[in-house]
Amino acid sequence: MKNGIFTLLFLTLLSCMPEEELPMKDMGEISGYFIECYCKPGEFYTLNAAKVSSIHEIIDLNDPINLDVSIKADSIIKLIPTFSPSFLGNFRHDTKFNQFGLDSLYLSIYTPEKEHITAKTAIPDHITISSFFVSKATNSVTISFQTSPNPMQNYYIYSVQARKEGAGDDNLLKKETSYLDLSHHTGGATIERTIKCQEIEEAEAVVILLLRITEDCYNYQISLYEANSANQGSITSPVPLIGNIQGALGIFTCYTEDYKFVPRKNFQ
C-alpha cells in the first residue's frame, strides 16, 4: 500500500493535517474499492477512487478505474474521470460546491460489478479563528475560536506549519497537527488551543489552519493515524480504517476552514 494515501489526500490537498467509533470496515481478503472525497464550500468537487483486489494489493491512483460517480447537492453533480489522475482527484466536476441552503451531501457510485456504493455527509458550519499569537519565545502558536452550541459541530483539526520563504513542500520545515473532539465541552464558548513547534525559531513564516470537520471525518482521521503508527503494509491490514461509506472503504465528508499566514515580522 502506498504511504502517500496515508498522508491524507485531504491534508495534502490543503498542503495542510493530526488525534473512534463507527462500524469498522475491515475489508480483509475481499475485493472492493477505496474512496476518499473531501468537499469544501467554494472548491471544485473532486474524488479519489481506487480498486482494492486483496489484502496485499498495492493501491495505485494512476490505475484507470471505471465508475459512475455522482454527488447530490442542490442538483445532481456527475463527476467524470480525469485525464491526468493525481492526488487532486481522479474524478472531478468543474462545478464549485455552493453550501447555501444545504445541510447534507449524498454520494452515489455504480461499479462495473453492478454494486452501488453510497454515503451521506453533513455540512459543517463556517469556522473562524478569532485571534492568533505566534511566540518566538516559546516556539508556539495559540489560537482562539468559538465552539458551536451543537455538539455535532465541535470536531476540529488545528494545524501549524513552520515554513521557509516560498511555497511548496520543499519549504516546509515542520507541520504539527492536533485533532480536537470538543463534542462534550460546553458549546458556544470561546476556547484557546496551543501547538508547540520547535522549528518556529528558524521559520520565515507560519501558516495556521483551523478546520471544522464532521464526526465521521474525525473518526476516520484517527483510524488513519493509528494505521500509520502501526506501520501496516496495507490499509486493509489488522488496523482497519473507520469510514462512513457503504460498500467501500474510505470517507465521504465536508469541512470548512479558516487560514492565517503570519510572516516572521509579526511573530511576538
C-alpha positions, 0 to 999 in steps of 0.5 A, a space after each residue: 500500500 502506498 504511504 502517500 494515501 496515508 498522508 491524507 489526500 485531504 491534508 495534502 490537498 490543503 498542503 495542510 493535517 493530526 488525534 473512534 467509533 463507527 462500524 469498522 470496515 475491515 475489508 480483509 481478503 475481499 475485493 472492493 474499492 477505496 474512496 476518499 472525497 473531501 468537499 469544501 464550500 467554494 472548491 471544485 468537487 473532486 474524488 479519489 477512487 481506487 480498486 482494492 483486489 486483496 489484502 496485499 494489493 498495492 493501491 495505485 491512483 494512476 490505475 484507470 478505474 471505471 465508475 459512475 460517480 455522482 454527488 447530490 447537492 442542490 442538483 445532481 453533480 456527475 463527476 467524470 474521470 480525469 485525464 491526468 489522475 493525481 492526488 487532486 482527484 481522479 474524478 472531478 466536476 468543474 462545478 464549485 460546491 455552493 453550501 447555501 441552503 444545504 445541510 447534507 451531501 449524498 454520494 452515489 457510485 455504480 461499479 462495473 460489478 453492478 454494486 452501488 456504493 453510497 454515503 451521506 455527509 453533513 455540512 459543517 458550519 463556517 469556522 473562524 479563528 478569532 485571534 492568533 499569537 505566534 511566540 518566538 519565545 516559546 516556539 508556539 502558536 495559540 489560537 482562539 475560536 468559538 465552539 458551536 452550541 451543537 455538539 455535532 459541530 465541535 470536531 476540529 483539526 488545528 494545524 501549524 506549519 513552520 515554513 521557509 520563504 516560498 511555497 511548496 513542500 520543499 519549504 516546509 520545515 515542520 507541520 504539527 497537527 492536533 485533532 480536537 473532539 470538543 463534542 462534550 465541552 460546553 458549546 458556544 464558548 470561546 476556547 484557546 488551543 496551543 501547538 508547540 513547534 520547535 522549528 518556529 525559531 528558524 521559520 520565515 513564516 507560519 501558516 495556521 489552519 483551523 478546520 471544522 470537520 464532521 464526526 465521521 471525518 474525525 473518526 476516520 482521521 484517527 483510524 488513519 493515524 493509528 494505521 500509520 503508527 502501526 506501520 501496516 503494509 496495507 490499509 486493509 491490514 489488522 488496523 482497519 480504517 473507520 469510514 462512513 461509506 457503504 460498500 467501500 472503504 474510505 470517507 465521504 465528508 465536508 469541512 470548512 476552514 479558516 487560514 492565517 499566514 503570519 510572516 516572521 515580522 509579526 511573530 511576538 
